[in-house]
Amino acid sequence: MCSNSRKRVEEDYDEVFVVEHALEAIRELSQELDATATE
């Protein structure tokens, strides 16, 4: 049971990591778009 709950926490952490990584990529993309738009 304990290992099962730990596995679930790891899965949730993976999802959070993926979401944060995606947000970071979107932020970088929007910055590049802003840079090209101002040129």
C-alpha positions in Angstrom: 0.0 0.0 0.0 2.8 2.4 0.9 4.7 1.7 -2.3 1.4 2.1 -4.2 0.8 5.6 -2.8 4.4 6.5 -3.5 4.0 5.5 -7.2 0.9 7.7 -7.5 2.9 10.7 -6.1 5.6 10.1 -8.6 3.1 10.0 -11.4 1.6 13.3 -10.2 5.0 14.8 -10.0 5.8 13.7 -13.6 2.6 15.4 -14.7 3.5 18.6 -12.9 7.0 18.5 -14.4 5.6 18.1 -17.9 3.2 21.0 -17.4 5.9 23.3 -16.0 8.2 22.3 -18.9 5.4 23.1 -21.4 4.7 26.5 -19.7 8.4 27.3 -19.9 8.6 26.4 -23.6 5.5 28.6 -24.3 7.0 31.5 -22.4 10.2 31.2 -24.5 8.2 31.0 -27.7 6.1 34.1 -26.8 9.3 36.0 -26.0 10.7 35.1 -29.4 7.5 36.1 -31.1 7.6 39.5 -29.2 11.2 40.0 -30.4 10.4 39.3 -34.0 7.3 41.5 -33.9 9.2 44.5 -32.6 11.9 44.2 -35.2 
